[in-house]
Amino acid sequence: MKKVFSIIALSAMTLSLNAMNLDQPTECEHYAMEQAAAEYDAGLFDDEWDSLDSYLYHLDICESSGGNAEPVVIIGN
Amino acid sequence: MYYKLLFILLFSSCLAYSQSNLEIIYKKKVLPEYLDVDDSLSIDKKQNYSRIRNSVKNHIGKHTYSLSIDSGSSVSLFEVVNTMDIDGNERFNNSLKGILGSRFPIYNNLKKDSIYENADFRGMNYFTRYKSPRYDWDFKNETKQILGFKCYLAVAKVKNDATLFDFKDGKTQSFYAWYAPSLPSRYGPSFFTGLPGLVLKAGNDKFEIYAVKIEEIDQVKFKFPNKTSITENQKLMKLQNLIRK
């Protein structure tokens, strides 16, 4: 009986931890959002698709570098 | 007698345009306000912003857009037609095309009172239906001649309520459009539709899209896509899933 309870408790803990992870933006998500906002403020784009492009681009860079992305120089020729 | 003749001539030319297929070529440009950088910013930021905005100014005219109107089926297609892409800078090219919402093809179906954006994004298609007009236009008395057509001004204010990003939340955008009542009504570039005349010039406080050529064509080169559309809310939910993987 004790065993069953401890399994239930453990499962509940794991589930709640997973839920927390889903709700909390990761550092890379924070970083990508900041970069997208900076590019938007700079006037690089005004379109939703390009905001999303920018966010996902910076998210990819951050995640592929293991979360240690350098500040990116905003694009533009 | 003279006025009667003039009226008949004007009426018949309007009728001719309203019944023929048209192709209108547009280009985009930045407006002076876009180049004004806020003085309260740090020197580094100001330099960076100025560099980016000047770059946008120098390259935005390299893309051309067309609006093809099929008067028979009351459908138009607005799309990028000619680009001189800046090599190796796909994101910058897309940003330039996306200004004023013109990155992806947009169909305007008058019979359905709807505009459809056909976006292909990261391997997925988002064929999204919006009501037309998308903006609540306020009609003004100002007029001006554009490509020889008398145009009237309409303005609109749009609040960004349903947006993917916090940094855009609650911001209000002002739009304007110059429309020619003597040309087919309710058509226009991008989302600038639903006015009692063809839109020949439109924009916000930073960018403008303007017609450079209008010509009659025998046949349009497109067909309205035969596929299921999604609503704006459904699109938003799908994109939110992209953000929170």
Interface residues (C-beta under 8 A of the other chain):
Chain A: L22 E29 M33 A36 A37 Y40 D41 A42 G43 L44 F45 D46 D47 E48 W49 D50 S51 L52 D53 S54 Y55 L56 Y57 I74 I75 G76 N77
Chain B: Y34 N48 Y49 R51 I52 R53 S55 V56 N58 H59 I86 N89 R91 F92 N94 S95 G98 I99 L100 G101 R103 F104 A119 F121 R122 T163 L164 F165 D166 F167 K168 N204 K206 F207 L239 L242 I243 R244
